[in-house]
Amino acid sequence: MSIVNIVLVVIMFLSAFFTCILILMHSGKGTGVSELIASSMYNSAAGSAVWEKNLDRLTVICGVIFGVTVLILSLTFPLATI
């Protein structure tokens, strides 16, 4: 396995981890894990919308990074030889 594939695997696992964390931080219809972590940020109604938009952007960015690394790894990962 080449150095590039090792770096891609590390990036893939990090992006998967951060995607899971960011998804858990989203609040649902009621309260979410984000309410426990960042309860002070939800006190103002105006700040809440900005916080959610930024959280959405970060989640999409991490998801896209994960998808791109999986695609690149599927094309470049060495195949087993018998």
N, C-alpha and C positions, 0 to 999 in steps of 0.2 A: 504494500500500500504506500502510495507516495505522500509526500509532505502536504500537498494540496488537498488530498482526500482527508487527511487527518485534521487539517484546519477546517475543512467543510463540515466534518462530523462534529467537531467541537462547536462550531457556529450553529449547526442544526440543533444540537441538544440545548444550547443556551437560549436560542430563540423559542424552542418548544417550552422550556421552563418559564421564560418570561411571558409567553403567550398565555400559559395556564394561570400565572399569577395575575396578569392584567384582566383576564376574563373573570376571575374570582373577585376582583376589585369593583366590577360593575355592580351597580345596584339594580335590583329587580323592581317589581311593582311596589314592594314594600321597602324594607331595609335590606342591605346586602353586607357583605364582608367589608366593603368600602366604608360603610357607616361606622364600623368598629375601628378601622384603621385611620380614617380621615374625617372623624365626626365634626371637627371644627370647620372644615372646609364646606360643609353642607348647611351651615347656619344661615348664610346669606343666600337668597334665591338667585341673585345674579351670578355669584361665583360658582354655583352648582352647575349651571349650564356650560360655563367655560371649562370647568374641571371634567365634566363628562365628554365634551368634545375632544379635549386633549387625550383623555383616556381612550376614546374611540380611535383616534389617530394612531396612538402608540400600539394599540392592539392590532390594528390593520397592518401597520408597518412590520411588527413582529411576525404576524401570520404570513405576510408576503415573503419575508426573509426565510421563514421556515419552508414555504413552498418552493422557492427558488433553489434553496440548498438541496432539498429532496430531489428536485428535477435534475440538477447538475450531478448529484451523486449517483442517481440512477443511470446516467449516461457515461460517467467516468469511473465508477467503482470497478475494481478488477474482478473478473469472473473466476470462479473456481475451476481449476483444470484437473482432469482425472488422469 
